[in-house]
Amino acid sequence: MKGNDKLTAALCGSNGEHTTNRRSQVVVGSFLIVIFVLLLTACASRAQPAGTAWGVGAFDSNGERIYFTATSESGSPITYSGAPSSRGWMMMGGQLACVSCHGPSGKGGEHSMGMMQVMDAKDIRWSVLEGEFDAEKFRLAVVNGEDPDGTQLNSDMPRWNISDNDLTDLIIFLKTLP
């Protein structure tokens, strides 16, 4: 057999006709490729805002989004200075957000940040804060790291560069935490 004849015999039946099994494989393979391309196209067209992998509609409010992702609805990250020295260990190299220290419920608590460093994060549910904080005192704590009595908060508390509107949205979200 010549080289082309061997290839034809391998791809086709011995008599040169495609077998039903081979045709089925080609049809299924083509179908899978089409599905794969469609999925890639759909995913590429749904680009997410910078700073978060959460999709549109994943959060009920801008304040909730800020709490969990440190990004605003505009998609821009809310940056900070300072922060826990071991944040790379604690965050595994990710973006720090309120939830990182205060937890999903806002109750805070003591937790290890790696390298034997322990942090005691304050309970920031508004029902707990409202006795000593108002909106302005909360802003001073979040932006300047200042406690209501004027003393500086621990350096583990980041100093956030957050707009007044985003801070208001964050407070509204904290008020929803039981």
N, C-alpha and C positions, 0 to 999 in steps of 0.2 A: 504494500500500500504506500502511496505517496504521502507526504506530510499533510497536504490539505485533505486527503481522503481520511487519514487517521483522525484529524480534527473533526471532520464532518461526522465520522462514525462515533466519535466520543460525545459530540453534542446532540447528534440525532440518532435515530434507530439505525440498525445495520443497513437498512434499505434506504437511508437518507431522509426519512420522514421524521419530524419532531414527535417525540412520544407525548402522550397526554400528561404524564408526570412532569416532564420538563416544561411544557407550556404552563401548567399550573404554578410551577415555581417562578416562572418569569412574571406571570400576572400578579401573584402575591408580592413578589419583590418590588415590582413597579408600584403597586398600590401602597406599600409601606413607605417607599421613597416619597410619593406624593403627600402622604399624611405627615411625614417628617418635615417636609418643606413648608407645608401649611402651618404646622405648629411653630416652626421657627419664625415664620413671617408674622404670625399673630403675637408671639412674645416680643419680637423686636418692635412692633408698632405700639406696644404698651409700656414705653419707657417710664420709669419711676422717677420722682423728684430726687435730686441729689441728697445724700445723707440717710436714706432709709430704703429698705427693701420692701416695706409694707406698701400694699397697693392702695389706690384711691378707694375711700369708703371703709378702710380697715378700722378707723377710729370714729367715734361718735361726735368728737369735737376737736377743735384746734388745741385746746388745753390738754386733752388726753394724748394727742399726737406729740405735743411738746414733752409731756411727762415721760412717755415711753421711748421717744426717739431723739429728743433734743433737736428737732426740726420743726419749723413752722409750716402752716398750710402752703406758704409760698414755695416750699421745697428747700429753702435756704437753711443751713445748719445754724443752730444757736451756739455760738462759741463760748469759751470760758478761759479763764486764766487760773493759775493755781490748780489744786485738785490733789487727790491722794497720790503720794509718791509711787505707789505700787499699782497704779491704775492699769498698766499693761498686764499685770498678773491677774488682777481682778476682772478686767474687761476682756482678757485674752486678745488685746490689741484693738478692740473695738471702740466705738464712740461712747463716751460717758453720757449718761442721761439721768434724770431724777431717780428713775426706777433702779438704777445701778446700785444705789446705796439705800434708798428708802423703801425698796421693794414694790411689788405690784399693788399692794394694799395701802401703801403710804405709811405703814406703821413703823418703818425703820427697824432699829434694833442693832444688836452687836453682831458683827460678822468679821471673818478673817479676810484680809485683802492679799494674802500671800506673803511670803518672806517673814512670817511670824508677826505681821502687823495687824492689829485689831482696831476696828472702827466701831463707834457707837453712833449710829445715825438716828437723828431725831424723828419722832412721829410727826409727820407733816399733814395729817388729815386736818382739814380746817376746823372740824369739831373740837379738836385738841388744841389747835393754835389760837383760836379766836379769843381766848382769855387774855393772852399777852400780845397778840399781833393784830394789827389792822393792815390794810393794803400797803400803806407807806412803810410800816415797820417790816413787813414781809419783803418789800422791794429792797430795803436796805440790807436785809439778811442775804437775799439772793444775789444782788448786784455788788454790794460792798463787803459782804461777810460780817455784818454788824448785828449783834444781838439787840433785842429791844432795850436793854439797859445801857447800850453804847459800847459794850466790850466786844472785842473781835472774836468771831467764831473760830473754831479750830481750822487749821490750814487744810484739813481734809475736805472742807466745804469749798467747792469751786466758786469762783466769782464769775457769774454768768453775764454775758453781753446780750441782754434780752430787751426787746422793745416794750413800752408800756402796754400796748395792745396785747402782745403775746403774754405778758405777765398777768394781765387781767384775765385772759382766757385760762391760764394755768390755775389761778385762784378759783375761778368758776369750776374747773374740773376737781380741784381738791375738795371743794364743798360737796361733791357728789360721793366722795369716799365714806363709807359707813364707819 
